[in-house]
Amino acid sequence: MTIGYTRPTKAIINREAIYHNIKKHQKLVGDDVDVFAVVKANGYGHGAVQTAQIAVQAGVNGFCVSLLDEALELREAGITLPILILGVIPPYYGAAAADEGISVTVPSYEWLEHATRQLIEDKPSQLPLRLHLGIDTGMGRIGFREVEELKQAIDFIQAHPTLLELEGVFTHFSKADSKDESYFALQQARFAEAMKIVPNGVRYRHTANSATTLWHDHWQSNMVRIGASMYGINPSGDELEPPFELEPAMSLETMIVHVKQVAPGEKIGYGATYETTENEWIATIPIGYADGFVRRFQGFSVLVDGEYCEIVGRVCMDQSMIRLPRKFEEGTKVTIFGENNGQVISLQAGAEHIGSINYEIPCVLSERVPLVYTH
């Protein structure tokens, strides 16, 4: 997709905010716990390689991604720190991961057998393949649910020491960001039960995503996986206060490209869903759902000169219309998320408007929106 460099719409990424957030996490968990920065999904929309470079400067111990392609992107950019793929890769790509020193998630015994057969056939130059066993304690996504299958997998790995290395065991808590800790406690108990059969020499035991790191003392983890909170986004929305201030790293800005006064009784946008009630100043801003600014943002407000201006009419593919309190000149800055003249619109406010979570918003911004790095 073409990036819209010639258009005024841009996502501004504050490097210092990311650095600050990482340092705060490191202080929280202490020197004995490794910090892995999660840069999947293009660094939650903040730029995977650029974010990883900031994280290296901040002294992280490694990275987590979701896809083999994402891991290879980091390697190609010169990132040499450990990388763990949290998603499931096709087992026939095990040799490619081993060759690059990339650790992979084992979701099942069947996957492990298939991957090992493929390793024997492909004969990767760097062995063994580093493995992290995923334990499904109640997320219902990937991983071992039965202790017997887990034991079978551990025995299989130990029987193939030249091909396979058991580097880690992990789980993912689904409600670590909630005031109600009952389901969190259930998952804790299930993980503790699974750990009874895991060898003591396994390097990493990690249960802590951002929420578990912030509110549960990185439970039973000598490695934490910081994702949303690294970008200054509260993973609980506004349900829980983090133990330190998270600095949002992304602002989304554009400018007025057209402005006009519209008489009472005129319709605005597709479907004629908005009608003016008086003489109204209507401005057009160059952002729409093809940029990831979804149609549900109709009725949301943006900031112009520190004043809230409602999005009127349906969000179009490439443009949106806003109602101004008075005439503003073309070229006036419009802040969609971030600070403008002392007023702030947060990702959380946007998420509540569209019925989503705060970090979905930067993740779904399309490639058309350029990332501009500051500080």
Helices and strands as residue ranges (DSSP letters): E 10-14, H 15-29, E 34-38, H 40-44, H 48-58, E 62-65, H 68-76, E 83-85, G 91-93, H 94-99, E 102-106, H 109-122, E 129-134, H 147-158, E 164-170, H 182-195, E 204-206, H 210-215, E 223-226, G 228-231, E 250-255, E 258-262, E 267-268, G 270-272, E 274-275, E 280-285, G 289-291, G 295-297, E 301-304, E 307-312, E 320-324, E 333-340, E 343-345, H 347-354, H 360-364, E 371-374
